[in-house]
Amino acid sequence: MDTLKHCMSRKSLLKFNPDCRDCPRLAEFLDQTALKYPDYHARPVAPFGDRDAQLLIVGLAPGMHGANATGRPFTGDYAGILLYQTLYDYGFSNRPESVSRDDDLQLSGCRITNAVKCLPPQNKPQLEEVKHCNRYLQAELQSLRGPAVVLALGKIAHDAVLRALDLRLSVYPFGHERMHHVSDDLCLVDSYHCSRYNTQTRRLTPAMFARVFSRVRRILDGKESPAGGC
């Protein structure tokens, strides 16, 4: 994916580190969580899905009783209900729900990751933690097979993607259903996060989420030009 590589930082790209403790606040909170919930994963959460993906979904961070418990992004908590159902509806998953890291759910053409790989207190990572974890997102973006789409769930994820691509945040403002042509073979698509709060308040409805995925699918299937659609 040559064009995307040209957008990347010259800094060396690092693969996911399951033993990372580089953010003291997050490492301490994970230690506390592991003591309180000894059966939980309570470690950095690895990306999940197809290694040859053309779609990378970027969330915020693991949830306390979701990915932090199961070790798989968006698995076991409310935020994953709408996401995995929609992935199934649009042919990216072999089943409509993910309840355990050991279930037989498989993603096709898609990977899921988070801007921050560790559970943050109150689900709110600090900016420096987002920036520090950005090196892993850089590597994940470079592994995409173009033409590709990155779906950012929320503004923090959106900004993390832009930082990983060394692009100015002010040039690509976040907005639900907004699409940004960031390179010849990469389209950044925005959506509100599929959190419990957003779905229960109907800030994000299933129909709204489906429209985003319909556009993503059309781009990846070659039925819509990324350049024309972003």
NORPE-V800141 format. One line per field, one symbol per residue. ss: DSSP state (a for helix, b for strand, c for the rest). phi: phi as a letter, one per 20 degrees, with the letter a starting at -180 (. if undefined). burial: b if it has 16 or more other C-alpha atoms within 10 Angstrom, else e. Layout:
ss = ???
phi = ???
burial = ???
//
This chain:
ss = caaaaaaccccccccccccccccaaaaaaaaaaaaacccccccccccbbcccccbbbbbbbcccccaaaaccccccccaaaaaaaaaaacccbcccccccccccccbccbbbbbbbccccaaacccaaaaaaaaaaaaaaaacccccbbbbbbcaaaaaaaaaaccccaaacccccccbbbbbccbbbbbbccccaaaaacccccaaaaaaaaaaaaaaacccccaaaac
phi = .fffffefffffedfgdfdfcfdgffffffffffffcfefglbgdfgcpffdfdcdedeeafegddffeencgmdncffeffffffgffdmebebebcdbfefefcdcmbccbcfcedfegllcfegffffffffffgffffffdefccddeenfffgffffffeldffffcffagmecceeafcbdeddbgfefgffffemfcdgfffffffffgffffemebfgffed
burial = beebeebbeeeebeebeeeeeeeeebbeebeebbeeeeebbbbbbbbbbbbebbbbbbbbbbbbbbbbbbbbbbbbbbbbbbbbbbbbbeebbebbbbbbbeeebbbbbbbbbbbbbbbbeeeebeeebbbebbbbbbbbbbbbbbbbbbbbbbbbbbbbbbbbbebeeeebebebbebbbbbebbbbbbbbbbbbeebeeeebeeeebbebbebbbebbeeeeebbebe
//
